[in-house]
Amino acid sequence: MLSQSDRQAAARLLLEAERSAAPITQLDQTFPGIEIADAYAIQQAAIATRIAAGARLRGHKIGLTSKAMQSTVGIDEPDYGHLLDDMFYEDGGKIAVDRYIVPRVEVELAFVLGRPLRGPGVTLTDVLAATDWVMPALELIDGRSKYPRKIVDNIADNAACAGIILGGRPVRPFDVDLRWVAALLYKNGVIEESGVSAAVLGHPAMGIAWLANKLAAFGTTLEAGHVVLAGSFTRTVPVARHDTIHADYGPLGSVSAQFV
């Protein structure tokens, strides 16, 4: 377990890496003995610094939702990060790649909450009842510490979240079977990945329920109006300057971004 001063120092390192777009040494090398509790505390300290500087919390993301991904990093549950207002991009907009270190994209569903969700005891049906809209999304992920990384690095680094693009056709959560929402992910007109949202814990709303219950231990509520990314149902796809990304969600429309 790290001291509070070490946690604050780690948060400052990650913030500077994000600002300069230059990765730092893995935290478990700089801070031997770092644990998952430390990693979440570091994440929270970095987010608190950004909010104090004027950013606004707009939601959360859930990551590592597949058992295969969890086993590769030695955990048995997902992880989570925060979504701030300066992380949101317009559908079809231009994104400067030099702001990021190793930018990649993932295909996800975004839940827009109409009512608060507070654990413990939140269920899948509670999530659906509290959700106003479900929307296609792309998550932009990045690594502010060097790879390969351990789970503590990923968690401390805001679960690798760097941005979010919302688009497509919003739907009410009971109007479609969300398990069977599928997407094709194109890069420069070529299909790179495809998937179906049941790959996220059997149902994408299960990740939202997990998060609401996880945050209850810290007295945190998922707020009405917030956006929650439910977890990727494709592998990550790297992007570089001049790449165009287009995710086709069939009946739910599409979402895209240009990297410049």
C-alpha positions as CSV (number, residue, x, y, z in Angstrom):
1,M,0.0,0.0,0.0
2,L,1.3,3.4,-0.9
3,S,1.4,6.6,1.2
4,Q,-0.9,9.5,0.3
5,S,2.1,11.5,-0.9
6,D,3.1,8.7,-3.3
7,R,-0.5,8.5,-4.6
8,Q,-0.5,12.2,-5.3
9,A,2.9,12.0,-6.9
10,A,1.7,9.2,-9.2
11,A,-1.4,11.2,-10.2
12,R,0.8,14.2,-11.1
13,L,3.0,11.9,-13.3
14,L,0.0,10.6,-15.2
15,L,-1.4,14.1,-15.7
16,E,1.9,15.3,-17.0
17,A,2.1,12.3,-19.4
18,E,-1.3,13.2,-20.7
19,R,-0.4,16.9,-21.1
20,S,2.9,16.2,-22.9
21,A,1.7,13.0,-24.8
22,A,4.8,11.2,-23.5
23,P,4.4,8.0,-21.5
24,I,5.9,7.5,-18.1
25,T,7.5,4.4,-16.6
26,Q,5.0,1.8,-15.4
27,L,3.7,2.8,-12.0
28,D,4.5,-0.6,-10.4
29,Q,8.2,0.0,-11.2
30,T,8.2,3.6,-9.9
31,F,6.1,2.7,-6.8
32,P,6.8,-0.9,-5.8
33,G,4.0,-2.3,-3.6
34,I,1.2,-0.4,-5.4
35,E,-2.1,-2.2,-5.0
36,I,-5.5,-1.9,-6.7
37,A,-6.8,0.3,-3.9
38,D,-3.9,2.7,-4.6
39,A,-4.6,2.7,-8.3
40,Y,-8.2,3.8,-7.8
41,A,-7.0,6.4,-5.3
42,I,-4.5,7.7,-7.9
43,Q,-7.2,7.8,-10.6
44,Q,-9.5,9.8,-8.3
45,A,-6.7,12.2,-7.4
46,A,-6.0,12.9,-11.1
47,I,-9.7,13.4,-11.9
48,A,-10.1,15.7,-8.9
49,T,-7.2,17.8,-10.1
50,R,-8.8,18.1,-13.6
51,I,-12.2,19.0,-12.1
52,A,-10.6,21.6,-9.9
53,A,-9.1,23.1,-13.0
54,G,-12.5,23.4,-14.6
55,A,-13.5,20.1,-16.1
56,R,-17.0,18.7,-15.4
57,L,-17.8,15.1,-14.6
58,R,-20.2,13.7,-17.3
59,G,-20.2,10.0,-16.5
60,H,-18.1,6.8,-16.2
61,K,-16.7,4.0,-18.3
62,I,-16.4,0.3,-17.6
63,G,-13.6,-1.7,-19.0
64,L,-12.2,-5.3,-19.0
65,T,-15.7,-6.7,-19.2
66,S,-14.7,-10.0,-20.9
67,K,-13.4,-13.0,-18.9
68,A,-10.6,-13.4,-21.4
69,M,-9.4,-9.8,-20.9
70,Q,-9.7,-10.1,-17.1
71,S,-7.6,-13.3,-17.0
72,T,-4.8,-11.6,-19.0
73,V,-4.3,-9.0,-16.2
74,G,-5.1,-11.2,-13.3
75,I,-8.4,-9.9,-12.0
76,D,-11.9,-11.3,-11.8
77,E,-14.0,-8.2,-12.3
78,P,-14.2,-5.2,-14.6
79,D,-12.5,-1.9,-13.9
80,Y,-13.9,1.7,-14.3
81,G,-12.9,5.2,-15.1
82,H,-14.4,8.7,-15.4
83,L,-15.8,10.7,-18.4
84,L,-15.1,14.4,-18.3
85,D,-16.8,17.0,-20.5
86,D,-13.5,17.7,-22.4
87,M,-13.3,14.1,-23.5
88,F,-16.5,14.2,-25.7
89,Y,-16.1,14.6,-29.5
90,E,-18.7,15.2,-32.1
91,D,-19.8,12.4,-34.4
92,G,-17.9,12.7,-37.6
93,G,-15.5,15.2,-36.1
94,K,-11.8,15.6,-36.4
95,I,-9.5,14.3,-33.6
96,A,-5.9,15.4,-33.4
97,V,-3.8,12.3,-32.9
98,D,-0.8,14.2,-31.5
99,R,-2.8,14.7,-28.3
100,Y,-2.4,11.0,-27.6
101,I,0.3,8.5,-27.1
102,V,-1.0,5.2,-28.5
103,P,-4.6,6.0,-29.5
104,R,-7.0,3.1,-30.2
105,V,-10.8,2.8,-30.6
106,E,-13.4,0.4,-29.3
107,V,-17.0,-0.2,-30.1
108,E,-19.5,0.2,-27.2
109,L,-23.0,1.1,-26.2
110,A,-23.5,4.3,-24.1
111,F,-26.3,4.4,-21.5
112,V,-27.7,7.9,-20.8
113,L,-29.3,7.8,-17.4
114,G,-32.7,9.5,-16.7
115,R,-32.7,8.6,-13.0
116,P,-29.8,8.1,-10.5
117,L,-28.5,4.6,-9.8
118,R,-27.1,3.9,-6.3
119,G,-26.0,0.5,-5.0
120,P,-25.9,-1.8,-3.4
121,G,-28.4,-4.2,-4.9
122,V,-28.7,-2.6,-8.3
123,T,-29.9,-5.2,-10.9
124,L,-30.1,-5.3,-14.7
125,T,-33.7,-4.3,-14.7
126,D,-33.0,-1.4,-12.4
127,V,-30.4,-0.2,-14.9
128,L,-32.9,-0.4,-17.8
129,A,-35.6,1.4,-15.8
130,A,-33.2,4.2,-15.0
131,T,-31.9,4.6,-18.5
132,D,-33.5,7.2,-20.9
133,W,-31.5,6.3,-24.0
134,V,-29.0,3.8,-25.3
135,M,-26.7,5.1,-28.0
136,P,-23.9,3.8,-30.3
137,A,-20.5,5.0,-29.2
138,L,-16.8,4.8,-29.9
139,E,-14.4,5.0,-27.0
140,L,-10.9,6.4,-27.6
141,I,-8.4,4.8,-25.4
142,D,-4.8,5.7,-24.7
143,G,-1.9,4.7,-22.4
144,R,-0.2,7.3,-20.3
145,S,2.3,4.8,-18.9
146,K,4.4,2.4,-21.0
147,Y,3.3,-1.0,-22.2
148,P,3.2,-3.8,-21.2
149,R,1.3,-2.7,-18.1
150,K,-0.3,-4.4,-15.2
151,I,-3.9,-3.8,-13.9
152,V,-2.7,-1.2,-11.5
153,D,-1.4,0.9,-14.3
154,N,-4.6,0.6,-16.3
155,I,-6.8,1.5,-13.3
156,A,-4.7,4.5,-12.2
157,D,-4.7,5.7,-15.8
158,N,-8.4,6.3,-15.8
159,A,-9.0,2.7,-17.1
160,A,-7.2,3.9,-20.3
161,C,-10.1,6.2,-21.2
162,A,-9.1,9.2,-23.4
163,G,-12.3,10.2,-25.3
164,I,-15.8,9.3,-26.4
165,I,-17.8,9.8,-29.6
166,L,-21.6,9.4,-29.4
167,G,-23.7,9.0,-32.5
168,G,-26.2,6.8,-34.4
169,R,-29.9,6.5,-33.4
170,P,-30.7,6.7,-29.7
171,V,-33.2,4.0,-28.6
172,R,-35.2,3.4,-25.4
173,P,-33.7,0.5,-23.5
174,F,-36.8,-1.7,-23.7
175,D,-37.4,-1.1,-27.5
176,V,-34.7,-3.4,-28.6
177,D,-33.0,-6.5,-27.3
178,L,-29.7,-4.9,-26.3
179,R,-27.9,-8.2,-26.1
180,W,-28.2,-8.5,-29.9
181,V,-27.0,-5.1,-30.9
182,A,-24.1,-5.7,-33.3
183,A,-21.6,-3.5,-35.0
184,L,-19.0,-3.6,-37.8
185,L,-15.9,-1.4,-37.2
186,Y,-14.3,0.0,-40.4
187,K,-10.9,1.7,-40.7
188,N,-10.5,3.5,-44.0
189,G,-13.3,1.5,-45.5
190,V,-12.0,-1.9,-44.4
191,I,-13.7,-4.0,-41.7
192,E,-11.3,-4.4,-38.9
193,E,-13.6,-5.8,-36.1
194,S,-17.1,-6.9,-35.5
195,G,-19.0,-8.0,-32.5
196,V,-22.3,-8.3,-30.6
197,S,-23.0,-6.5,-27.3
198,A,-23.9,-9.8,-25.4
199,A,-20.1,-10.2,-25.2
200,V,-20.3,-7.6,-22.4
201,L,-21.1,-9.7,-19.4
202,G,-24.0,-11.4,-21.2
203,H,-25.9,-8.1,-21.4
204,P,-24.4,-4.6,-21.6
205,A,-26.6,-3.4,-18.7
206,M,-24.8,-5.8,-16.4
207,G,-21.7,-3.7,-16.5
208,I,-23.8,-0.6,-15.4
209,A,-25.2,-2.6,-12.5
210,W,-21.8,-3.8,-11.5
211,L,-20.5,-0.2,-11.5
212,A,-23.4,1.2,-9.5
213,N,-22.8,-1.5,-6.8
214,K,-19.0,-1.0,-6.9
215,L,-19.3,2.7,-6.4
216,A,-21.7,2.3,-3.5
217,A,-18.8,1.4,-1.2
218,F,-17.5,5.0,-1.8
219,G,-20.8,6.7,-1.4
220,T,-20.9,7.5,-5.1
221,T,-24.1,7.6,-7.2
222,L,-24.4,7.3,-11.0
223,E,-26.3,10.6,-11.6
224,A,-29.2,11.4,-13.8
225,G,-28.0,12.8,-17.1
226,H,-24.7,11.1,-16.9
227,V,-23.3,8.9,-19.7
228,V,-22.0,5.4,-18.9
229,L,-20.0,3.4,-21.4
230,A,-20.9,-0.2,-20.9
231,G,-17.7,-1.9,-22.2
232,S,-16.3,-2.9,-25.5
233,F,-17.6,-5.8,-27.6
234,T,-14.7,-5.7,-30.1
235,R,-11.0,-5.7,-29.8
236,T,-9.2,-2.4,-29.9
237,V,-8.2,-1.0,-33.2
238,P,-5.1,1.3,-33.4
239,V,-5.5,4.7,-35.2
240,A,-3.1,7.1,-36.8
241,R,-3.1,10.4,-38.6
242,H,-5.4,10.3,-41.8
243,D,-7.4,7.3,-40.5
244,T,-11.2,7.4,-40.7
245,I,-13.1,5.2,-38.3
246,H,-16.7,4.2,-39.0
247,A,-18.8,1.9,-36.8
248,D,-22.0,0.6,-38.4
249,Y,-24.6,-0.5,-35.8
250,G,-27.2,-1.5,-38.4
251,P,-30.7,-0.4,-37.3
252,L,-29.1,1.9,-34.7
253,G,-27.2,3.9,-37.3
254,S,-23.5,4.7,-37.2
255,V,-20.8,6.7,-35.4
256,S,-17.5,7.9,-37.0
257,A,-14.4,10.0,-36.4
258,Q,-11.5,11.3,-38.5
259,F,-8.0,11.4,-37.1
260,V,-5.8,14.3,-38.2
